Amino acid sequence: MFNTALKLEPAEISTSITKNWTEQAIECYKLNGNCAECSIHKAHYSFNCQMPRVVEILKLLNGEPKE
């Protein structure tokens, strides 16, 4: 199965972060991609977060996270 999110912009998301559910990916999943509530957003990092896209890829490749 080919992921359309990866197809659109493959250089922006590393495949290494789409292999397994991480703590940050699970947080994003639980927040339904609500960046205003995210710990990364609240820390005011200077990068554009791609976690909502990563979560969609993880769901397609690995299914829902097991908590």
MONOR-V597742 format. One record per residue. N is the residue number from 1. RES is the residue in one small letter. PHI is phi in radians with two decimals (none if undefined). BURIAL is # if it has 9 or more other ideal C-beta (glycine too) atoms within 8 Angstrom, else .. D_LAST is the distance of its C-alpha to the last C-alpha in Angstrom with 1 decimal. Layout:
<<N,RES,PHI,BURIAL,D_LAST> <N,RES,PHI,BURIAL,D_LAST>>
//
This chain:
<<1,m,none,.,24.8> <2,f,-1.71,.,25.9> <3,n,-1.52,#,23.9> <4,t,-1.19,.,26.2> <5,a,-1.13,#,24.5> <6,l,-1.22,#,25.4> <7,k,-1.12,.,28.8> <8,l,-1.19,.,29.7> <9,e,-2.51,.,29.3> <10,p,-1.13,.,28.3> <11,a,-1.33,.,29.6> <12,e,-1.49,.,27.4> <13,i,-2.15,#,24.0> <14,s,-1.24,.,23.6> <15,t,-1.20,.,22.1> <16,s,-1.17,.,20.6> <17,i,-1.59,#,18.0> <18,t,-1.93,#,17.2> <19,k,-1.56,.,16.3> <20,n,-2.43,.,12.7> <21,w,-1.25,#,9.8> <22,t,-1.79,.,10.8> <23,e,-1.00,.,10.0> <24,q,-1.18,#,12.7> <25,a,-1.12,#,11.8> <26,i,-1.15,#,8.4> <27,e,-1.04,#,10.8> <28,c,-1.06,#,13.3> <29,y,-1.02,#,11.3> <30,k,-1.13,.,10.6> <31,l,-1.48,#,14.3> <32,n,0.95,.,15.4> <33,g,1.24,.,17.3> <34,n,-1.38,.,19.3> <35,c,-1.08,#,20.8> <36,a,-1.11,.,22.7> <37,e,-1.74,.,19.6> <38,c,-1.36,#,18.2> <39,s,-1.16,.,18.6> <40,i,-1.15,#,20.3> <41,h,-1.07,#,22.7> <42,k,-1.17,.,23.5> <43,a,-1.46,.,24.5> <44,h,1.02,.,27.1> <45,y,-1.17,.,26.6> <46,s,-1.67,.,29.5> <47,f,-2.18,.,27.6> <48,n,-1.52,.,26.6> <49,c,-1.17,#,22.8> <50,q,-1.88,.,21.7> <51,m,-1.02,#,18.0> <52,p,-1.01,#,18.2> <53,r,-1.23,#,19.9> <54,v,-1.07,#,17.5> <55,v,-1.04,#,14.6> <56,e,-1.10,#,17.0> <57,i,-1.14,#,17.8> <58,l,-1.05,#,14.3> <59,k,-1.10,#,13.8> <60,l,-1.20,#,17.2> <61,l,-1.46,#,16.8> <62,n,-2.11,#,13.4> <63,g,1.42,.,12.2> <64,e,-1.14,.,9.3> <65,p,-1.20,#,6.1> <66,k,-1.74,.,3.8> <67,e,-1.76,.,0.0>>
//
